């Protein structure tokens, strides 16, 4: 089974993802900021 998790962090998301990658042995394949999402967002900017 392939997992495609979606996580949302306020603030320093990139730092958190690098920490998890280092300590859990995962591989980050894509990071996209909320403001860079294509199309309209169902969530507000806040």
mmCIF entry with sequence, helices, sheets and N, C-alpha, C, O atoms, coordinates in Angstrom:
data_MODEL
# 
_entry.id   MODEL 
# 
_entity.id                         1 
_entity.type                       polymer 
_entity.pdbx_number_of_molecules   1 
# 
_entity_poly.entity_id                      1 
_entity_poly.type                           'polypeptide(L)' 
_entity_poly.nstd_linkage                   no 
_entity_poly.nstd_monomer                   no 
_entity_poly.pdbx_seq_one_letter_code       
;(UNK)(UNK)(UNK)(UNK)(UNK)(UNK)(UNK)(UNK)(UNK)(UNK)(UNK)(UNK)(UNK)(UNK)(UNK)(UNK)
(UNK)(UNK)(UNK)(UNK)(UNK)(UNK)(UNK)(UNK)(UNK)(UNK)(UNK)(UNK)(UNK)(UNK)(UNK)(UNK)
(UNK)(UNK)(UNK)(UNK)(UNK)(UNK)(UNK)(UNK)(UNK)(UNK)(UNK)(UNK)(UNK)(UNK)
;
_entity_poly.pdbx_seq_one_letter_code_can   XXXXXXXXXXXXXXXXXXXXXXXXXXXXXXXXXXXXXXXXXXXXXX 
_entity_poly.pdbx_strand_id                 A 
# 
loop_
_entity_poly_seq.entity_id 
_entity_poly_seq.num 
_entity_poly_seq.mon_id 
_entity_poly_seq.hetero 
1 1  UNK n 
1 2  UNK n 
1 3  UNK n 
1 4  UNK n 
1 5  UNK n 
1 6  UNK n 
1 7  UNK n 
1 8  UNK n 
1 9  UNK n 
1 10 UNK n 
1 11 UNK n 
1 12 UNK n 
1 13 UNK n 
1 14 UNK n 
1 15 UNK n 
1 16 UNK n 
1 17 UNK n 
1 18 UNK n 
1 19 UNK n 
1 20 UNK n 
1 21 UNK n 
1 22 UNK n 
1 23 UNK n 
1 24 UNK n 
1 25 UNK n 
1 26 UNK n 
1 27 UNK n 
1 28 UNK n 
1 29 UNK n 
1 30 UNK n 
1 31 UNK n 
1 32 UNK n 
1 33 UNK n 
1 34 UNK n 
1 35 UNK n 
1 36 UNK n 
1 37 UNK n 
1 38 UNK n 
1 39 UNK n 
1 40 UNK n 
1 41 UNK n 
1 42 UNK n 
1 43 UNK n 
1 44 UNK n 
1 45 UNK n 
1 46 UNK n 
# 
_struct_asym.id          A 
_struct_asym.entity_id   1 
# 
loop_
_struct_conf.conf_type_id 
_struct_conf.id 
_struct_conf.pdbx_PDB_helix_id 
_struct_conf.beg_label_comp_id 
_struct_conf.beg_label_asym_id 
_struct_conf.beg_label_seq_id 
_struct_conf.pdbx_beg_PDB_ins_code 
_struct_conf.end_label_comp_id 
_struct_conf.end_label_asym_id 
_struct_conf.end_label_seq_id 
_struct_conf.pdbx_end_PDB_ins_code 
_struct_conf.beg_auth_comp_id 
_struct_conf.beg_auth_asym_id 
_struct_conf.beg_auth_seq_id 
_struct_conf.end_auth_comp_id 
_struct_conf.end_auth_asym_id 
_struct_conf.end_auth_seq_id 
_struct_conf.pdbx_PDB_helix_class 
_struct_conf.details 
_struct_conf.pdbx_PDB_helix_length 
HELX_P HELX_P1 AA1 UNK A 13 ? UNK A 24 ? UNK A 13 UNK A 24 1 ? 12 
HELX_P HELX_P2 AA2 UNK A 34 ? UNK A 36 ? UNK A 34 UNK A 36 5 ? 3  
# 
_struct_conf_type.id          HELX_P 
_struct_conf_type.criteria    ? 
_struct_conf_type.reference   ? 
# 
loop_
_atom_site.group_PDB 
_atom_site.id 
_atom_site.type_symbol 
_atom_site.label_atom_id 
_atom_site.label_alt_id 
_atom_site.label_comp_id 
_atom_site.label_asym_id 
_atom_site.label_entity_id 
_atom_site.label_seq_id 
_atom_site.pdbx_PDB_ins_code 
_atom_site.Cartn_x 
_atom_site.Cartn_y 
_atom_site.Cartn_z 
_atom_site.occupancy 
_atom_site.B_iso_or_equiv 
_atom_site.pdbx_formal_charge 
_atom_site.auth_seq_id 
_atom_site.auth_comp_id 
_atom_site.auth_asym_id 
_atom_site.auth_atom_id 
_atom_site.pdbx_PDB_model_num 
ATOM 1   N N  . UNK A 1 1  ? 0.841   -1.165 0.000  1.00 0.00 ? 1  UNK A N  1 
ATOM 2   C CA . UNK A 1 1  ? 0.000   0.000  0.000  1.00 0.00 ? 1  UNK A CA 1 
ATOM 3   C C  . UNK A 1 1  ? 0.891   1.234  0.000  1.00 0.00 ? 1  UNK A C  1 
ATOM 4   O O  . UNK A 1 1  ? 1.859   1.309  0.757  1.00 0.00 ? 1  UNK A O  1 
ATOM 5   N N  . UNK A 1 2  ? 0.561   2.196  -0.849 1.00 0.00 ? 2  UNK A N  1 
ATOM 6   C CA . UNK A 1 2  ? 1.325   3.434  -0.915 1.00 0.00 ? 2  UNK A CA 1 
ATOM 7   C C  . UNK A 1 2  ? 0.583   4.523  -0.152 1.00 0.00 ? 2  UNK A C  1 
ATOM 8   O O  . UNK A 1 2  ? -0.608  4.748  -0.365 1.00 0.00 ? 2  UNK A O  1 
ATOM 9   N N  . UNK A 1 3  ? 1.306   5.195  0.740  1.00 0.00 ? 3  UNK A N  1 
ATOM 10  C CA . UNK A 1 3  ? 0.704   6.281  1.511  1.00 0.00 ? 3  UNK A CA 1 
ATOM 11  C C  . UNK A 1 3  ? 1.026   7.614  0.852  1.00 0.00 ? 3  UNK A C  1 
ATOM 12  O O  . UNK A 1 3  ? 2.132   7.822  0.352  1.00 0.00 ? 3  UNK A O  1 
ATOM 13  N N  . UNK A 1 4  ? 0.051   8.511  0.856  1.00 0.00 ? 4  UNK A N  1 
ATOM 14  C CA . UNK A 1 4  ? 0.261   9.871  0.400  1.00 0.00 ? 4  UNK A CA 1 
ATOM 15  C C  . UNK A 1 4  ? -0.304  10.793 1.475  1.00 0.00 ? 4  UNK A C  1 
ATOM 16  O O  . UNK A 1 4  ? -1.401  11.331 1.329  1.00 0.00 ? 4  UNK A O  1 
ATOM 17  N N  . UNK A 1 5  ? 0.457   10.971 2.559  1.00 0.00 ? 5  UNK A N  1 
ATOM 18  C CA . UNK A 1 5  ? -0.054  11.773 3.670  1.00 0.00 ? 5  UNK A CA 1 
ATOM 19  C C  . UNK A 1 5  ? -0.093  13.255 3.332  1.00 0.00 ? 5  UNK A C  1 
ATOM 20  O O  . UNK A 1 5  ? 0.697   13.753 2.530  1.00 0.00 ? 5  UNK A O  1 
ATOM 21  N N  . UNK A 1 6  ? -1.017  13.929 3.954  1.00 0.00 ? 6  UNK A N  1 
ATOM 22  C CA . UNK A 1 6  ? -1.135  15.381 3.847  1.00 0.00 ? 6  UNK A CA 1 
ATOM 23  C C  . UNK A 1 6  ? -0.989  15.933 5.252  1.00 0.00 ? 6  UNK A C  1 
ATOM 24  O O  . UNK A 1 6  ? -1.757  15.578 6.146  1.00 0.00 ? 6  UNK A O  1 
ATOM 25  N N  . UNK A 1 7  ? -0.023  16.784 5.448  1.00 0.00 ? 7  UNK A N  1 
ATOM 26  C CA . UNK A 1 7  ? 0.178   17.374 6.767  1.00 0.00 ? 7  UNK A CA 1 
ATOM 27  C C  . UNK A 1 7  ? 0.132   18.891 6.653  1.00 0.00 ? 7  UNK A C  1 
ATOM 28  O O  . UNK A 1 7  ? 0.449   19.466 5.613  1.00 0.00 ? 7  UNK A O  1 
ATOM 29  N N  . UNK A 1 8  ? -0.264  19.509 7.728  1.00 0.00 ? 8  UNK A N  1 
ATOM 30  C CA . UNK A 1 8  ? -0.395  20.952 7.753  1.00 0.00 ? 8  UNK A CA 1 
ATOM 31  C C  . UNK A 1 8  ? 0.238   21.471 9.037  1.00 0.00 ? 8  UNK A C  1 
ATOM 32  O O  . UNK A 1 8  ? -0.187  21.100 10.132 1.00 0.00 ? 8  UNK A O  1 
ATOM 33  N N  . UNK A 1 9  ? 1.235   22.315 8.914  1.00 0.00 ? 9  UNK A N  1 
ATOM 34  C CA . UNK A 1 9  ? 1.930   22.880 10.065 1.00 0.00 ? 9  UNK A CA 1 
ATOM 35  C C  . UNK A 1 9  ? 1.863   24.394 9.991  1.00 0.00 ? 9  UNK A C  1 
ATOM 36  O O  . UNK A 1 9  ? 2.108   24.964 8.928  1.00 0.00 ? 9  UNK A O  1 
ATOM 37  N N  . UNK A 1 10 ? 1.538   25.058 11.087 1.00 0.00 ? 10 UNK A N  1 
ATOM 38  C CA . UNK A 1 10 ? 1.656   26.512 11.093 1.00 0.00 ? 10 UNK A CA 1 
ATOM 39  C C  . UNK A 1 10 ? 3.123   26.897 11.320 1.00 0.00 ? 10 UNK A C  1 
ATOM 40  O O  . UNK A 1 10 ? 3.786   26.309 12.175 1.00 0.00 ? 10 UNK A O  1 
ATOM 41  N N  . UNK A 1 11 ? 3.619   27.842 10.594 1.00 0.00 ? 11 UNK A N  1 
ATOM 42  C CA . UNK A 1 11 ? 4.977   28.321 10.848 1.00 0.00 ? 11 UNK A CA 1 
ATOM 43  C C  . UNK A 1 11 ? 6.054   27.611 10.059 1.00 0.00 ? 11 UNK A C  1 
ATOM 44  O O  . UNK A 1 11 ? 6.107   27.735 8.836  1.00 0.00 ? 11 UNK A O  1 
ATOM 45  N N  . UNK A 1 12 ? 6.923   26.861 10.743 1.00 0.00 ? 12 UNK A N  1 
ATOM 46  C CA . UNK A 1 12 ? 8.130   26.319 10.128 1.00 0.00 ? 12 UNK A CA 1 
ATOM 47  C C  . UNK A 1 12 ? 7.942   24.876 9.674  1.00 0.00 ? 12 UNK A C  1 
ATOM 48  O O  . UNK A 1 12 ? 8.591   23.966 10.189 1.00 0.00 ? 12 UNK A O  1 
ATOM 49  N N  . UNK A 1 13 ? 7.075   24.681 8.734  1.00 0.00 ? 13 UNK A N  1 
ATOM 50  C CA . UNK A 1 13 ? 6.772   23.347 8.217  1.00 0.00 ? 13 UNK A CA 1 
ATOM 51  C C  . UNK A 1 13 ? 8.016   22.670 7.631  1.00 0.00 ? 13 UNK A C  1 
ATOM 52  O O  . UNK A 1 13 ? 8.253   21.488 7.880  1.00 0.00 ? 13 UNK A O  1 
ATOM 53  N N  . UNK A 1 14 ? 8.793   23.402 6.867  1.00 0.00 ? 14 UNK A N  1 
ATOM 54  C CA . UNK A 1 14 ? 9.971   22.804 6.230  1.00 0.00 ? 14 UNK A CA 1 
ATOM 55  C C  . UNK A 1 14 ? 10.933  22.240 7.270  1.00 0.00 ? 14 UNK A C  1 
ATOM 56  O O  . UNK A 1 14 ? 11.506  21.169 7.069  1.00 0.00 ? 14 UNK A O  1 
ATOM 57  N N  . UNK A 1 15 ? 11.112  22.948 8.372  1.00 0.00 ? 15 UNK A N  1 
ATOM 58  C CA . UNK A 1 15 ? 11.980  22.448 9.442  1.00 0.00 ? 15 UNK A CA 1 
ATOM 59  C C  . UNK A 1 15 ? 11.438  21.154 10.032 1.00 0.00 ? 15 UNK A C  1 
ATOM 60  O O  . UNK A 1 15 ? 12.192  20.213 10.279 1.00 0.00 ? 15 UNK A O  1 
ATOM 61  N N  . UNK A 1 16 ? 10.133  21.110 10.255 1.00 0.00 ? 16 UNK A N  1 
ATOM 62  C CA . UNK A 1 16 ? 9.515   19.908 10.813 1.00 0.00 ? 16 UNK A CA 1 
ATOM 63  C C  . UNK A 1 16 ? 9.664   18.725 9.862  1.00 0.00 ? 16 UNK A C  1 
ATOM 64  O O  . UNK A 1 16 ? 9.978   17.617 10.296 1.00 0.00 ? 16 UNK A O  1 
ATOM 65  N N  . UNK A 1 17 ? 9.442   18.950 8.580  1.00 0.00 ? 17 UNK A N  1 
ATOM 66  C CA . UNK A 1 17 ? 9.560   17.859 7.608  1.00 0.00 ? 17 UNK A CA 1 
ATOM 67  C C  . UNK A 1 17 ? 10.986  17.336 7.513  1.00 0.00 ? 17 UNK A C  1 
ATOM 68  O O  . UNK A 1 17 ? 11.198  16.127 7.421  1.00 0.00 ? 17 UNK A O  1 
ATOM 69  N N  . UNK A 1 18 ? 11.966  18.233 7.536  1.00 0.00 ? 18 UNK A N  1 
ATOM 70  C CA . UNK A 1 18 ? 13.372  17.780 7.511  1.00 0.00 ? 18 UNK A CA 1 
ATOM 71  C C  . UNK A 1 18 ? 13.700  16.966 8.766  1.00 0.00 ? 18 UNK A C  1 
ATOM 72  O O  . UNK A 1 18 ? 14.435  15.981 8.696  1.00 0.00 ? 18 UNK A O  1 
ATOM 73  N N  . UNK A 1 19 ? 13.159  17.377 9.904  1.00 0.00 ? 19 UNK A N  1 
ATOM 74  C CA . UNK A 1 19 ? 13.379  16.635 11.151 1.00 0.00 ? 19 UNK A CA 1 
ATOM 75  C C  . UNK A 1 19 ? 12.812  15.216 11.027 1.00 0.00 ? 19 UNK A C  1 
ATOM 76  O O  . UNK A 1 19 ? 13.489  14.240 11.350 1.00 0.00 ? 19 UNK A O  1 
ATOM 77  N N  . UNK A 1 20 ? 11.576  15.115 10.561 1.00 0.00 ? 20 UNK A N  1 
ATOM 78  C CA . UNK A 1 20 ? 10.954  13.797 10.415 1.00 0.00 ? 20 UNK A CA 1 
ATOM 79  C C  . UNK A 1 20 ? 11.701  12.937 9.399  1.00 0.00 ? 20 UNK A C  1 
ATOM 80  O O  . UNK A 1 20 ? 11.861  11.733 9.595  1.00 0.00 ? 20 UNK A O  1 
ATOM 81  N N  . UNK A 1 21 ? 12.152  13.556 8.321  1.00 0.00 ? 21 UNK A N  1 
ATOM 82  C CA . UNK A 1 21 ? 12.902  12.803 7.313  1.00 0.00 ? 21 UNK A CA 1 
ATOM 83  C C  . UNK A 1 21 ? 14.178  12.231 7.915  1.00 0.00 ? 21 UNK A C  1 
ATOM 84  O O  . UNK A 1 21 ? 14.511  11.066 7.698  1.00 0.00 ? 21 UNK A O  1 
ATOM 85  N N  . UNK A 1 22 ? 14.886  13.058 8.668  1.00 0.00 ? 22 UNK A N  1 
ATOM 86  C CA . UNK A 1 22 ? 16.149  12.625 9.265  1.00 0.00 ? 22 UNK A CA 1 
ATOM 87  C C  . UNK A 1 22 ? 15.942  11.528 10.306 1.00 0.00 ? 22 UNK A C  1 
ATOM 88  O O  . UNK A 1 22 ? 16.692  10.553 10.338 1.00 0.00 ? 22 UNK A O  1 
ATOM 89  N N  . UNK A 1 23 ? 14.936  11.682 11.151 1.00 0.00 ? 23 UNK A N  1 
ATOM 90  C CA . UNK A 1 23 ? 14.771  10.768 12.276 1.00 0.00 ? 23 UNK A CA 1 
ATOM 91  C C  . UNK A 1 23 ? 13.895  9.551  11.988 1.00 0.00 ? 23 UNK A C  1 
ATOM 92  O O  . UNK A 1 23 ? 13.972  8.553  12.704 1.00 0.00 ? 23 UNK A O  1 
ATOM 93  N N  . UNK A 1 24 ? 13.083  9.621  10.971 1.00 0.00 ? 24 UNK A N  1 
ATOM 94  C CA . UNK A 1 24 ? 12.219  8.483  10.649 1.00 0.00 ? 24 UNK A CA 1 
ATOM 95  C C  . UNK A 1 24 ? 12.644  7.761  9.373  1.00 0.00 ? 24 UNK A C  1 
ATOM 96  O O  . UNK A 1 24 ? 12.076  6.728  9.020  1.00 0.00 ? 24 UNK A O  1 
ATOM 97  N N  . UNK A 1 25 ? 13.643  8.308  8.686  1.00 0.00 ? 25 UNK A N  1 
ATOM 98  C CA . UNK A 1 25 ? 14.179  7.640  7.510  1.00 0.00 ? 25 UNK A CA 1 
ATOM 99  C C  . UNK A 1 25 ? 13.301  7.746  6.273  1.00 0.00 ? 25 UNK A C  1 
ATOM 100 O O  . UNK A 1 25 ? 13.447  6.959  5.338  1.00 0.00 ? 25 UNK A O  1 
ATOM 101 N N  . UNK A 1 26 ? 12.398  8.705  6.261  1.00 0.00 ? 26 UNK A N  1 
ATOM 102 C CA . UNK A 1 26 ? 11.532  8.873  5.101  1.00 0.00 ? 26 UNK A CA 1 
ATOM 103 C C  . UNK A 1 26 ? 12.204  9.706  4.029  1.00 0.00 ? 26 UNK A C  1 
ATOM 104 O O  . UNK A 1 26 ? 13.359  10.108 4.162  1.00 0.00 ? 26 UNK A O  1 
ATOM 105 N N  . UNK A 1 27 ? 11.456  9.957  2.959  1.00 0.00 ? 27 UNK A N  1 
ATOM 106 C CA . UNK A 1 27 ? 11.960  10.775 1.876  1.00 0.00 ? 27 UNK A CA 1 
ATOM 107 C C  . UNK A 1 27 ? 10.878  11.779 1.502  1.00 0.00 ? 27 UNK A C  1 
ATOM 108 O O  . UNK A 1 27 ? 9.750   11.398 1.188  1.00 0.00 ? 27 UNK A O  1 
ATOM 109 N N  . UNK A 1 28 ? 11.221  13.047 1.537  1.00 0.00 ? 28 UNK A N  1 
ATOM 110 C CA . UNK A 1 28 ? 10.285  14.096 1.143  1.00 0.00 ? 28 UNK A CA 1 
ATOM 111 C C  . UNK A 1 28 ? 10.287  14.157 -0.379 1.00 0.00 ? 28 UNK A C  1 
ATOM 112 O O  . UNK A 1 28 ? 11.331  14.371 -0.995 1.00 0.00 ? 28 UNK A O  1 
ATOM 113 N N  . UNK A 1 29 ? 9.124   13.970 -0.979 1.00 0.00 ? 29 UNK A N  1 
ATOM 114 C CA . UNK A 1 29 ? 9.038   13.998 -2.434 1.00 0.00 ? 29 UNK A CA 1 
ATOM 115 C C  . UNK A 1 29 ? 8.390   15.263 -2.962 1.00 0.00 ? 29 UNK A C  1 
ATOM 116 O O  . UNK A 1 29 ? 8.581   15.617 -4.125 1.00 0.00 ? 29 UNK A O  1 
ATOM 117 N N  . UNK A 1 30 ? 7.623   15.953 -2.122 1.00 0.00 ? 30 UNK A N  1 
ATOM 118 C CA . UNK A 1 30 ? 7.001   17.187 -2.567 1.00 0.00 ? 30 UNK A CA 1 
ATOM 119 C C  . UNK A 1 30 ? 6.594   18.025 -1.361 1.00 0.00 ? 30 UNK A C  1 
ATOM 120 O O  . UNK A 1 30 ? 6.052   17.510 -0.383 1.00 0.00 ? 30 UNK A O  1 
ATOM 121 N N  . UNK A 1 31 ? 6.861   19.309 -1.446 1.00 0.00 ? 31 UNK A N  1 
ATOM 122 C CA . UNK A 1 31 ? 6.418   20.272 -0.443 1.00 0.00 ? 31 UNK A CA 1 
ATOM 123 C C  . UNK A 1 31 ? 5.834   21.445 -1.210 1.00 0.00 ? 31 UNK A C  1 
ATOM 124 O O  . UNK A 1 31 ? 6.477   21.994 -2.105 1.00 0.00 ? 31 UNK A O  1 
ATOM 125 N N  . UNK A 1 32 ? 4.617   21.825 -0.858 1.00 0.00 ? 32 UNK A N  1 
ATOM 126 C CA . UNK A 1 32 ? 3.974   22.939 -1.533 1.00 0.00 ? 32 UNK A CA 1 
ATOM 127 C C  . UNK A 1 32 ? 3.337   23.857 -0.499 1.00 0.00 ? 32 UNK A C  1 
ATOM 128 O O  . UNK A 1 32 ? 2.534   23.416 0.323  1.00 0.00 ? 32 UNK A O  1 
ATOM 129 N N  . UNK A 1 33 ? 3.694   25.112 -0.545 1.00 0.00 ? 33 UNK A N  1 
ATOM 130 C CA . UNK A 1 33 ? 3.107   26.093 0.361  1.00 0.00 ? 33 UNK A CA 1 
ATOM 131 C C  . UNK A 1 33 ? 1.656   26.348 -0.036 1.00 0.00 ? 33 UNK A C  1 
ATOM 132 O O  . UNK A 1 33 ? 1.287   26.200 -1.201 1.00 0.00 ? 33 UNK A O  1 
ATOM 133 N N  . UNK A 1 34 ? 0.851   26.727 0.926  1.00 0.00 ? 34 UNK A N  1 
ATOM 134 C CA . UNK A 1 34 ? -0.566  26.982 0.677  1.00 0.00 ? 34 UNK A CA 1 
ATOM 135 C C  . UNK A 1 34 ? -0.754  27.993 -0.452 1.00 0.00 ? 34 UNK A C  1 
ATOM 136 O O  . UNK A 1 34 ? -1.626  27.820 -1.303 1.00 0.00 ? 34 UNK A O  1 
ATOM 137 N N  . UNK A 1 35 ? 0.051   29.031 -0.461 1.00 0.00 ? 35 UNK A N  1 
ATOM 138 C CA . UNK A 1 35 ? -0.071  30.068 -1.477 1.00 0.00 ? 35 UNK A CA 1 
ATOM 139 C C  . UNK A 1 35 ? 0.326   29.634 -2.869 1.00 0.00 ? 35 UNK A C  1 
ATOM 140 O O  . UNK A 1 35 ? 0.028   30.332 -3.839 1.00 0.00 ? 35 UNK A O  1 
ATOM 141 N N  . UNK A 1 36 ? 1.001   28.483 -2.996 1.00 0.00 ? 36 UNK A N  1 
ATOM 142 C CA . UNK A 1 36 ? 1.451   27.986 -4.297 1.00 0.00 ? 36 UNK A CA 1 
ATOM 143 C C  . UNK A 1 36 ? 0.525   26.914 -4.875 1.00 0.00 ? 36 UNK A C  1 
ATOM 144 O O  . UNK A 1 36 ? 0.769   26.400 -5.966 1.00 0.00 ? 36 UNK A O  1 
ATOM 145 N N  . UNK A 1 37 ? -0.534  26.582 -4.142 1.00 0.00 ? 37 UNK A N  1 
ATOM 146 C CA . UNK A 1 37 ? -1.454  25.538 -4.614 1.00 0.00 ? 37 UNK A CA 1 
ATOM 147 C C  . UNK A 1 37 ? -2.147  25.979 -5.903 1.00 0.00 ? 37 UNK A C  1 
ATOM 148 O O  . UNK A 1 37 ? -2.567  27.131 -6.013 1.00 0.00 ? 37 UNK A O  1 
ATOM 149 N N  . UNK A 1 38 ? -2.271  25.074 -6.882 1.00 0.00 ? 38 UNK A N  1 
ATOM 150 C CA . UNK A 1 38 ? -2.981  25.430 -8.100 1.00 0.00 ? 38 UNK A CA 1 
ATOM 151 C C  . UNK A 1 38 ? -4.497  25.447 -7.864 1.00 0.00 ? 38 UNK A C  1 
ATOM 152 O O  . UNK A 1 38 ? -5.019  24.637 -7.098 1.00 0.00 ? 38 UNK A O  1 
ATOM 153 N N  . UNK A 1 39 ? -5.170  26.340 -8.501 1.00 0.00 ? 39 UNK A N  1 
ATOM 154 C CA . UNK A 1 39 ? -6.620  26.399 -8.392 1.00 0.00 ? 39 UNK A CA 1 
ATOM 155 C C  . UNK A 1 39 ? -7.078  27.011 -7.095 1.00 0.00 ? 39 UNK A C  1 
ATOM 156 O O  . UNK A 1 39 ? -6.264  27.346 -6.234 1.00 0.00 ? 39 UNK A O  1 
ATOM 157 N N  . UNK A 1 40 ? -8.377  27.157 -6.952 1.00 0.00 ? 40 UNK A N  1 
ATOM 158 C CA . UNK A 1 40 ? -8.922  27.743 -5.719 1.00 0.00 ? 40 UNK A CA 1 
ATOM 159 C C  . UNK A 1 40 ? -8.774  26.804 -4.530 1.00 0.00 ? 40 UNK A C  1 
ATOM 160 O O  . UNK A 1 40 ? -8.893  25.587 -4.674 1.00 0.00 ? 40 UNK A O  1 
ATOM 161 N N  . UNK A 1 41 ? -8.517  27.363 -3.373 1.00 0.00 ? 41 UNK A N  1 
ATOM 162 C CA . UNK A 1 41 ? -8.346  26.571 -2.165 1.00 0.00 ? 41 UNK A CA 1 
ATOM 163 C C  . UNK A 1 41 ? -9.661  26.516 -1.395 1.00 0.00 ? 41 UNK A C  1 
ATOM 164 O O  . UNK A 1 41 ? -10.353 27.527 -1.280 1.00 0.00 ? 41 UNK A O  1 
ATOM 165 N N  . UNK A 1 42 ? -10.012 25.341 -0.868 1.00 0.00 ? 42 UNK A N  1 
ATOM 166 C CA . UNK A 1 42 ? -11.216 25.245 -0.041 1.00 0.00 ? 42 UNK A CA 1 
ATOM 167 C C  . UNK A 1 42 ? -11.035 25.887 1.331  1.00 0.00 ? 42 UNK A C  1 
ATOM 168 O O  . UNK A 1 42 ? -12.006 26.131 2.047  1.00 0.00 ? 42 UNK A O  1 
ATOM 169 N N  . UNK A 1 43 ? -9.778  26.159 1.687  1.00 0.00 ? 43 UNK A N  1 
ATOM 170 C CA . UNK A 1 43 ? -9.477  26.780 2.984  1.00 0.00 ? 43 UNK A CA 1 
ATOM 171 C C  . UNK A 1 43 ? -9.066  28.225 2.764  1.00 0.00 ? 43 UNK A C  1 
ATOM 172 O O  . UNK A 1 43 ? -8.479  28.566 1.737  1.00 0.00 ? 43 UNK A O  1 
ATOM 173 N N  . UNK A 1 44 ? -9.370  29.049 3.714  1.00 0.00 ? 44 UNK A N  1 
ATOM 174 C CA . UNK A 1 44 ? -8.968  30.444 3.641  1.00 0.00 ? 44 UNK A CA 1 
ATOM 175 C C  . UNK A 1 44 ? -7.482  30.597 3.909  1.00 0.00 ? 44 UNK A C  1 
ATOM 176 O O  . UNK A 1 44 ? -6.845  29.648 4.365  1.00 0.00 ? 44 UNK A O  1 
ATOM 177 N N  . UNK A 1 45 ? -6.915  31.758 3.641  1.00 0.00 ? 45 UNK A N  1 
ATOM 178 C CA . UNK A 1 45 ? -5.484  31.954 3.849  1.00 0.00 ? 45 UNK A CA 1 
ATOM 179 C C  . UNK A 1 45 ? -5.064  31.919 5.307  1.00 0.00 ? 45 UNK A C  1 
ATOM 180 O O  . UNK A 1 45 ? -3.889  31.702 5.604  1.00 0.00 ? 45 UNK A O  1 
ATOM 181 N N  . UNK A 1 46 ? -5.989  32.125 6.209  1.00 0.00 ? 46 UNK A N  1 
ATOM 182 C CA . UNK A 1 46 ? -5.663  32.061 7.631  1.00 0.00 ? 46 UNK A CA 1 
ATOM 183 C C  . UNK A 1 46 ? -5.678  30.635 8.105  1.00 0.00 ? 46 UNK A C  1 
ATOM 184 O O  . UNK A 1 46 ? -5.427  30.372 9.281  1.00 0.00 ? 46 UNK A O  1 
# 
